Amino acid sequence: MFTSIAGRSVIVTGGSKGIGRGIASIFAKAGANVLIVGRGQAGLDAAARSLSGLGGRISTHQAEVSDRAACDDMARVAVERNGGIDVLCANAGIFPSARLTDMTPEDLEAVMATNFKGTVFAVQACIPALEASGHGRIVVTSSITGPMTGFPGWAHYGASKAAQLGFIRTAAMELAPKRITINAVLPGNIKTEGLDSMGQSYLDQMAASVPQGRLGEVEDIGNTALFFATDEAGYITGQSLVVDGGQVLPESLMALQEM
Ligand code: NAP
């Protein structure tokens, strides 16, 4: 049994949809006070409604994570509203597709700005409050795409997700004296609203490439983030954990057929 994190202050960037909303729901059920952050207020309001009544208090804040000043403002709001910051889940991300032959400098900049710089800025903004908590935790949502696998159209996305892992290794060392840990979760294919809209045959095909035979649920990622945030995970830092139902394991299609 892990020590309760009820009453702790948690920020989830990209908390209005998909994996971020799943992370927020797990922390809310654990009794944490969660600030969900995104660019669109309508999405944040809808998420707050769906997350209310789970346990901890949910509130919303509009911020663009690729803007350092907006991240500073986000941290200030969390401290004012929830009395500090114990956990930052740096999860906001975008995944537009662009083949190398078509990728523009703007495409590259947009993906790196949100996924990589947005992670760094959110972390930097929260360091003082995380240090003050005495048990600060940072959980970064990376991906199997980039650190472990590739997918045509996602060279820039994969690079941004691998960059997050390069970042956490040195960040973990700099943050250790401040008693802050930083770790990453690497999701496989997770069932989100975006994926649902691709249709059932697409979902079935994707699930067939996973040894466990199913796509991940957002709560699978939320539970991993919650584990990293516990007191008991305090000696783990600079690490990454793949949560993919075994998706990266088969060395070929034949390996899957042999199962
Ligand atoms: P999603 O459903 O599209 O949700 C993205 C969230 O991030 C939304 O809340 C969005 O709200 C917010 N966001 C996007 N850009 C932002 C910005 N510049 N500033 C602030 N908030 C921003 O995405 P998802 O599938 O849940 O993905 C979440 C994370 O998981 C990403 O880092 C992604 O790389 C990673 N991931 C996802 C999968 C998967 O299968 N879904 C697999 C591996 C990794 P607004 O649009 O209102 O800003």
Boltz pocket constraint, residues with backbone or C-beta under 6 A from the ligand:
constraints:
  - pocket:
      binder: B
      contacts: [[A, 13], [A, 14], [A, 15], [A, 16], [A, 17], [A, 18], [A, 19], [A, 20], [A, 37], [A, 38], [A, 39], [A, 40], [A, 41], [A, 43], [A, 63], [A, 64], [A, 65], [A, 66], [A, 90], [A, 91], [A, 92], [A, 93], [A, 94], [A, 95], [A, 114], [A, 118], [A, 141], [A, 142], [A, 143], [A, 144], [A, 145], [A, 186], [A, 187], [A, 188], [A, 189], [A, 190], [A, 191], [A, 192], [A, 193], [A, 194]]
      max_distance: 6.0
